[in-house]
Amino acid sequence: MRGVLREGRGMQDELLDLSRTERMDTRQLEVLQVARLRERLVQAGSEVPYYRALFSRSGFEPRDFTSLEQLASLPILEKTQVQAAGESLCSDARIGPRFRSTSSGTTGSHLQGWRDLHSIVRENAFVWRQLQWAGVQPGERRAWLRGDKIVPADQQRGTFWRLNRADRLLMLSSYHLTPARVDEYVEALERFDPVAIQAYPSAMVFIAAVLDAQGRRYGQGRGSPRKLKAIVTSSETLLPAQRQLLERVFGCRVFDWYGAFERVTAIGTCEEGNYHLLSDYGYAEWPGVEDGQDLIGTGFDNRAMPLLRYRLNDRVLMEPDTCGTCPCGRAFPRVRAVLGRGQDVLYGLDGHRVFMPANVFDNLPGLVAGQWRQNRPGHAELLLQFQQGRGIPEGDVEAVARRYTGPAIDIQIRCVDRIERTVAGKLPAVVHEFVAA
């Protein structure tokens, strides 16, 4: 099933469709967006209890939807409302298999969602289109250095990666990276010789910084030519200096992908190195272009749990009036920068780093919000806010957390009634109360 979802016939058909829509002009994209929005609005109004009630109260008639401006008559949907609404935001129609997933994103605030099979296949097609923009084709070797549990967190010896032969994918654990192990990771990558590496920026920058400090470059350890064409980063903010470091050390171009657990909007990097808001993925709204603005998105493809005018709490800085002006020839609006996504890392005493520790929150049922706080390397306080009556024994929480941190972090668990947010209303997944090296 996994291979069918990733690179099966359905995904190939969707990828072919995306090769058509990415070449539409601005007017054609607007017509496409109106049609896709109307389809999702009609479906939400007939199948989703939350929207049936909302449309009835407001007098909104989705079948009368004919222009993008009409969407503004609906209220903005906040993350807290999605948490409170629960399964009333899910379709009650028979639409085939549904898949539940949870995420804390980079905010630390727990969210549960449902996806249908079509939306999963479609999402994978969008990711593959980004890979194609980077010069990578289905079937070519890739390496994967993200938040997946590849080996047990307390493993200290052996290999920290596994080969998925069906997808020709080398999956490496981001949870076991230390300065002393960088050589092992680099050797594994060089031996596998991937065409592309998909990774958290923080994990790749960690490796690149160690190599750069030693005056080394990727590919020098073995005599054969390197096939690496691209690094594709996602899930964290990629800073310009980090991009330069990665390109210098790894000798390839870096492409950055912005996606969201809620599947309402996406941003990709074209061959020219420019960010594009993908108009065929969803409809995105932003108040202006001068300052970073919260994205408000409506996805086109998830029938299991459609979210209309959902506030992402990730900020973007748009390029003014640049539709159709990119040398790549695509009419997708250009984004100057994606703001507001932190690089969440816990620091151990021995140089060990735990990347994206917010993944722990996805495995704690009944969790409302969570946050890691570090006042010194090697020690972290884990703040947890559970639903009333849904607490979990401390030993069970620690067991879940240890699967990600291993023994490198001394964990102090504290259950609280509320976790303080920032002035901007954000809930960072990790707060450092010291200057990290």
C-alpha positions as CSV (number, residue, x, y, z in Angstrom):
1,M,0.0,0.0,0.0
2,R,2.8,2.4,0.9
3,G,4.5,2.1,-2.5
4,V,1.1,2.6,-4.2
5,L,0.5,5.8,-2.3
6,R,4.0,7.1,-2.9
7,E,4.7,6.4,-6.6
8,G,1.7,4.4,-7.9
9,R,-0.4,5.0,-10.9
10,G,-2.7,7.4,-9.1
11,M,0.2,9.6,-8.1
12,Q,1.6,9.6,-11.6
13,D,-1.8,10.7,-12.9
14,E,-2.0,13.5,-10.4
15,L,1.6,14.5,-11.3
16,L,0.7,14.7,-14.9
17,D,-2.3,17.0,-14.0
18,L,0.0,19.3,-12.0
19,S,2.4,19.6,-15.0
20,R,-0.6,21.1,-16.8
21,T,-1.9,23.4,-14.1
22,E,1.6,24.8,-13.4
23,R,1.7,26.3,-16.9
24,M,-1.6,28.1,-16.6
25,D,-1.6,31.9,-16.8
26,T,-3.0,34.1,-14.1
27,R,-6.6,34.2,-15.5
28,Q,-6.7,30.5,-16.0
29,L,-5.5,29.9,-12.4
30,E,-8.2,32.2,-11.1
31,V,-10.9,30.2,-13.0
32,L,-9.4,27.0,-11.6
33,Q,-9.4,28.3,-8.1
34,V,-13.0,29.4,-8.3
35,A,-14.1,26.0,-9.6
36,R,-12.1,24.1,-7.0
37,L,-13.3,26.4,-4.2
38,R,-16.9,26.0,-5.2
39,E,-16.5,22.2,-5.3
40,R,-15.1,22.2,-1.8
41,L,-17.7,24.6,-0.4
42,V,-20.6,22.6,-1.8
43,Q,-19.1,19.4,-0.4
44,A,-18.5,21.0,3.0
45,G,-22.0,22.4,3.2
46,S,-23.6,19.1,2.4
47,E,-21.3,16.6,4.2
48,V,-19.6,18.4,7.1
49,P,-21.7,19.1,10.3
50,Y,-19.7,22.2,11.3
51,Y,-20.2,23.9,8.0
52,R,-23.8,22.8,7.6
53,A,-24.5,24.7,10.8
54,L,-22.3,27.7,9.9
55,F,-23.8,28.1,6.4
56,S,-27.3,27.8,7.8
57,R,-26.7,30.5,10.4
58,S,-25.0,32.9,8.0
59,G,-27.3,32.3,5.0
60,F,-24.2,31.4,2.9
61,E,-25.2,29.4,-0.3
62,P,-22.1,27.6,-1.7
63,R,-23.8,26.9,-5.0
64,D,-23.9,30.7,-5.6
65,F,-20.1,31.0,-5.3
66,T,-18.7,32.6,-8.5
67,S,-15.8,34.8,-7.4
68,L,-12.8,34.6,-5.1
69,E,-14.0,37.8,-3.3
70,Q,-17.1,36.0,-2.0
71,L,-15.0,33.7,0.2
72,A,-14.3,36.7,2.6
73,S,-17.9,36.5,3.7
74,L,-17.0,33.4,5.7
75,P,-15.3,33.8,9.1
76,I,-11.6,33.0,9.6
77,L,-11.1,29.6,11.2
78,E,-8.6,29.5,14.1
79,K,-6.6,26.5,15.3
80,T,-8.4,26.7,18.7
81,Q,-11.7,26.4,16.9
82,V,-10.5,23.3,15.0
83,Q,-9.4,21.7,18.3
84,A,-12.8,22.4,19.9
85,A,-14.8,21.3,16.9
86,G,-13.2,17.9,16.6
87,E,-14.9,15.5,14.3
88,S,-17.7,17.9,13.6
89,L,-15.3,19.2,10.9
90,C,-15.1,15.8,9.3
91,S,-17.3,14.6,6.4
92,D,-20.1,12.3,7.5
93,A,-20.4,10.9,3.9
94,R,-18.9,7.6,2.8
95,I,-15.8,8.7,1.0
96,G,-13.6,5.6,1.3
97,P,-10.7,5.1,3.7
98,R,-9.7,7.9,6.1
99,F,-6.4,8.4,7.8
100,R,-5.9,10.1,11.1
101,S,-2.8,12.1,11.9
102,T,-1.7,14.4,14.6
103,S,0.7,17.3,14.6
104,S,2.1,20.0,16.9
105,G,3.7,21.7,13.9
106,T,6.3,24.2,15.1
107,T,3.9,25.8,17.6
108,G,3.6,23.1,20.2
109,S,-0.2,23.2,20.1
110,H,-1.6,19.8,19.5
111,L,-3.9,19.2,16.5
112,Q,-5.6,16.2,15.1
113,G,-6.7,15.8,11.5
114,W,-8.2,13.4,9.0
115,R,-7.3,12.9,5.4
116,D,-8.8,10.9,2.6
117,L,-6.8,8.7,0.2
118,H,-7.1,11.1,-2.7
119,S,-5.7,14.0,-0.7
120,I,-2.7,11.9,0.4
121,V,-2.0,10.8,-3.2
122,R,-2.4,14.4,-4.4
123,E,-0.1,15.7,-1.6
124,N,2.6,13.3,-2.7
125,A,2.2,14.5,-6.3
126,F,2.9,18.1,-5.2
127,V,6.0,17.0,-3.3
128,W,7.2,15.1,-6.4
129,R,6.6,18.2,-8.6
130,Q,8.9,20.1,-6.2
131,L,11.4,17.4,-6.6
132,Q,11.1,17.6,-10.4
133,W,11.7,21.4,-10.2
134,A,14.9,20.4,-8.4
135,G,15.8,18.1,-11.3
136,V,14.9,14.8,-9.6
137,Q,12.6,12.1,-11.2
138,P,10.6,9.3,-9.7
139,G,12.7,6.2,-9.2
140,E,16.0,8.0,-8.6
141,R,17.8,7.5,-5.4
142,R,17.0,9.8,-2.5
143,A,18.1,10.1,1.1
144,W,15.7,11.2,4.0
145,L,16.9,13.0,7.1
146,R,13.8,14.1,9.0
147,G,11.8,13.2,12.1
148,D,11.1,9.5,11.4
149,K,11.9,7.0,14.1
150,I,14.4,4.9,12.1
151,V,16.1,3.2,15.1
152,P,15.5,3.2,18.9
153,A,16.4,6.5,20.5
154,D,18.7,4.8,23.1
155,Q,20.7,3.0,20.4
156,Q,24.4,3.9,20.8
157,R,26.1,1.6,18.3
158,G,25.5,0.2,14.8
159,T,24.0,2.1,11.9
160,F,21.5,4.9,12.4
161,W,19.8,4.5,9.0
162,R,17.8,1.9,7.1
163,L,17.3,1.4,3.3
164,N,13.8,1.3,1.9
165,R,14.6,-0.7,-1.3
166,A,11.1,-0.3,-2.8
167,D,11.4,3.5,-2.9
168,R,15.2,3.5,-3.3
169,L,15.3,5.7,-0.2
170,L,18.0,5.8,2.5
171,M,16.3,6.9,5.7
172,L,18.6,8.3,8.4
173,S,17.7,9.2,12.0
174,S,17.9,12.9,12.8
175,Y,17.7,11.9,16.5
176,H,21.2,10.4,16.7
177,L,23.3,13.2,15.1
178,T,26.3,14.2,17.2
179,P,29.6,15.7,16.1
180,A,31.3,12.4,16.6
181,R,28.8,10.6,14.3
182,V,28.9,13.1,11.4
183,D,31.6,11.1,9.6
184,E,29.3,8.0,9.8
185,Y,26.4,9.8,8.3
186,V,28.5,11.4,5.6
187,E,30.0,8.1,4.7
188,A,26.6,6.4,4.5
189,L,25.4,9.2,2.2
190,E,28.4,9.0,0.0
191,R,28.2,5.3,-0.3
192,F,24.5,5.4,-1.2
193,D,25.1,8.4,-3.5
194,P,21.6,9.8,-3.7
195,V,20.4,12.2,-6.4
196,A,18.5,14.2,-3.7
197,I,18.4,14.6,0.0
198,Q,15.1,15.5,1.7
199,A,15.7,16.9,5.2
200,Y,15.1,19.3,8.0
201,P,17.3,22.3,7.5
202,S,18.7,22.1,11.0
203,A,19.9,18.5,10.6
204,M,21.6,19.3,7.3
205,V,23.1,22.5,8.6
206,F,24.5,20.6,11.6
207,I,26.4,18.2,9.3
208,A,27.5,21.0,7.0
209,A,28.8,23.1,9.8
210,V,31.0,20.2,11.1
211,L,32.4,19.5,7.7
212,D,33.0,23.2,6.9
213,A,34.8,23.8,10.2
214,Q,37.2,21.0,9.2
215,G,37.6,22.4,5.7
216,R,35.9,19.4,4.2
217,R,33.3,19.0,1.4
218,Y,30.7,16.3,0.7
219,G,32.0,13.8,-1.8
220,Q,35.7,14.0,-0.9
221,G,35.6,10.8,1.1
222,R,35.2,8.5,-1.9
223,G,36.8,8.7,-5.4
224,S,33.7,8.2,-7.6
225,P,31.8,11.3,-8.9
226,R,28.8,12.4,-6.9
227,K,25.3,12.2,-8.3
228,L,23.8,14.7,-5.8
229,K,21.7,17.3,-7.6
230,A,19.7,18.9,-4.9
231,I,18.9,19.2,-1.2
232,V,15.1,19.7,-0.6
233,T,14.4,21.2,2.9
234,S,11.1,21.6,4.7
235,S,9.3,21.9,8.0
236,E,11.6,24.7,9.3
237,T,12.7,28.1,8.2
238,L,15.7,28.0,5.9
239,L,17.8,31.1,6.4
240,P,19.9,32.6,3.5
241,A,23.2,32.0,5.3
242,Q,22.2,28.4,5.9
243,R,21.4,27.9,2.2
244,Q,24.8,29.3,1.3
245,L,26.5,26.9,3.7
246,L,24.7,23.9,2.4
247,E,25.4,24.7,-1.2
248,R,29.0,25.3,-0.5
249,V,29.6,22.1,1.5
250,F,27.4,19.8,-0.5
251,G,28.1,21.2,-3.9
252,C,24.5,21.3,-5.1
253,R,21.5,23.6,-5.1
254,V,19.1,23.8,-2.2
255,F,15.3,23.9,-2.8
256,D,13.0,24.8,0.1
257,W,9.4,23.5,0.4
258,Y,6.7,24.9,2.7
259,G,3.8,22.7,3.5
260,A,1.3,22.5,6.4
261,F,-0.2,19.6,8.3
262,E,-3.6,21.2,7.7
263,R,-3.0,20.9,3.9
264,V,-4.5,24.3,3.0
265,T,-1.6,25.9,1.2
266,A,1.9,25.2,0.0
267,I,5.0,27.1,-1.2
268,G,7.7,25.7,-3.5
269,T,11.0,26.8,-4.9
270,C,11.4,26.9,-8.7
271,E,14.4,26.2,-10.8
272,E,15.3,30.0,-10.7
273,G,15.5,29.8,-6.9
274,N,12.3,31.8,-6.3
275,Y,9.6,30.9,-3.8
276,H,6.1,30.5,-5.3
277,L,2.7,30.3,-3.6
278,L,1.1,27.3,-5.3
279,S,-2.2,28.5,-6.7
280,D,-3.3,25.0,-7.8
281,Y,-2.8,23.6,-4.3
282,G,-5.2,25.9,-2.4
283,Y,-6.4,29.4,-2.2
284,A,-4.3,31.6,0.1
285,E,-5.2,35.1,1.4
286,W,-2.8,37.6,2.9
287,P,-3.6,41.2,4.0
288,G,-0.6,42.9,2.3
289,V,3.0,42.7,1.1
290,E,4.9,45.2,3.2
291,D,5.1,43.3,6.5
292,G,5.0,39.6,7.2
293,Q,1.4,38.5,7.2
294,D,-0.3,35.4,8.6
295,L,-1.4,33.1,5.8
296,I,-5.1,32.2,5.6
297,G,-5.6,29.1,3.4
298,T,-8.4,27.0,2.0
299,G,-7.3,23.6,0.7
300,F,-8.7,22.1,-2.5
301,D,-8.1,18.4,-1.9
302,N,-9.0,17.0,1.5
303,R,-12.6,15.9,1.5
304,A,-12.3,14.1,4.8
305,M,-11.7,17.3,6.8
306,P,-12.0,20.4,4.6
307,L,-10.8,23.6,6.3
308,L,-12.1,26.9,5.0
309,R,-10.2,30.2,5.6
310,Y,-7.9,28.6,8.1
311,R,-5.3,30.8,9.8
312,L,-1.9,29.0,9.7
313,N,0.0,31.3,12.1
314,D,3.0,31.1,9.7
315,R,3.9,34.4,8.3
316,V,5.0,35.2,4.7
317,L,6.5,38.2,3.0
318,M,5.1,38.5,-0.5
319,E,6.7,40.1,-3.5
320,P,4.6,43.0,-4.8
321,D,2.9,42.5,-8.1
322,T,5.1,39.7,-9.4
323,C,2.5,37.2,-10.8
324,G,3.9,35.9,-14.1
325,T,7.3,37.7,-13.8
326,C,9.5,34.9,-12.7
327,P,11.9,33.7,-15.4
328,C,10.6,30.1,-14.8
329,G,7.5,31.2,-16.6
330,R,5.0,30.2,-14.0
331,A,2.2,32.6,-12.9
332,F,2.2,31.5,-9.3
333,P,2.6,34.5,-7.0
334,R,6.1,35.0,-5.7
335,V,7.0,34.9,-2.0
336,R,10.0,36.9,-0.7
337,A,10.4,35.0,2.5
338,V,8.6,32.5,4.8
339,L,8.8,33.8,8.4
340,G,7.8,32.5,11.8
341,R,8.9,28.9,11.6
342,G,11.6,28.1,14.2
343,Q,14.3,25.5,14.1
344,D,13.4,23.4,17.2
345,V,16.4,21.7,18.7
346,L,17.2,20.3,22.1
347,Y,20.9,20.4,23.1
348,G,22.7,17.6,24.9
349,L,25.9,17.7,26.9
350,D,28.0,15.8,24.4
351,G,27.1,17.8,21.4
352,H,24.1,15.6,20.8
353,R,21.1,17.5,19.3
354,V,17.5,16.3,19.2
355,F,15.8,17.9,16.1
356,M,12.1,18.6,16.0
357,P,11.4,17.3,19.5
358,A,7.8,18.6,19.1
359,N,7.2,15.2,17.4
360,V,6.8,13.9,21.0
361,F,3.5,15.7,21.3
362,D,2.0,13.8,18.5
363,N,2.1,10.6,20.6
364,L,0.4,11.9,23.8
365,P,-3.4,11.3,23.6
366,G,-5.5,14.0,25.1
367,L,-2.8,16.6,24.9
368,V,-3.9,20.2,24.3
369,A,-0.5,21.9,24.1
370,G,3.1,21.1,24.9
371,Q,6.4,23.0,25.2
372,W,10.0,22.1,25.8
373,R,12.1,24.6,27.9
374,Q,15.8,24.4,28.2
375,N,17.9,26.6,30.6
376,R,21.1,24.6,30.0
377,P,22.4,21.9,27.6
378,G,21.6,18.3,28.7
379,H,18.5,19.3,30.7
380,A,14.9,20.1,29.5
381,E,11.6,20.8,31.2
382,L,8.6,19.3,29.4
383,L,5.5,21.3,30.0
384,L,2.2,19.5,29.1
385,Q,-1.4,20.7,29.1
386,F,-3.9,17.9,28.9
387,Q,-7.6,17.9,28.4
388,Q,-9.4,17.7,31.7
389,G,-9.4,14.1,32.9
390,R,-7.1,12.9,30.1
391,G,-3.8,13.0,31.9
392,I,-1.2,10.3,31.3
393,P,1.1,8.8,34.0
394,E,4.4,10.6,34.2
395,G,6.3,7.3,33.6
396,D,4.4,6.8,30.3
397,V,5.1,10.3,29.2
398,E,8.8,9.9,29.9
399,A,8.8,6.6,28.0
400,V,7.3,8.4,24.9
401,A,9.8,11.3,25.2
402,R,12.8,9.0,25.6
403,R,12.0,7.3,22.3
404,Y,12.9,10.7,20.7
405,T,15.6,12.1,23.0
406,G,17.4,9.0,24.2
407,P,19.6,9.4,27.3
408,A,21.3,12.6,26.1
409,I,18.6,14.8,27.8
410,D,17.6,14.9,31.4
411,I,13.9,15.4,31.3
412,Q,11.7,17.0,33.9
413,I,8.0,16.6,33.2
414,R,5.5,19.1,34.5
415,C,1.7,19.1,33.8
416,V,0.2,22.5,33.8
417,D,-3.2,24.2,33.4
418,R,-1.9,26.7,30.8
419,I,1.3,27.3,28.8
420,E,2.1,31.0,28.4
421,R,2.1,32.2,24.8
422,T,4.3,34.9,23.2
423,V,3.2,38.5,22.7
424,A,2.2,37.5,19.2
425,G,0.0,34.7,20.5
426,K,2.4,32.0,19.4
427,L,3.2,28.9,21.4
428,P,6.8,27.9,20.5
429,A,7.5,24.2,20.8
430,V,11.0,24.9,22.2
431,V,12.1,27.8,24.3
432,H,15.9,28.2,25.1
433,E,16.7,30.2,28.2
434,F,20.4,30.2,27.3
435,V,22.5,31.2,24.3
436,A,22.9,28.0,22.2
437,A,26.2,27.3,20.7
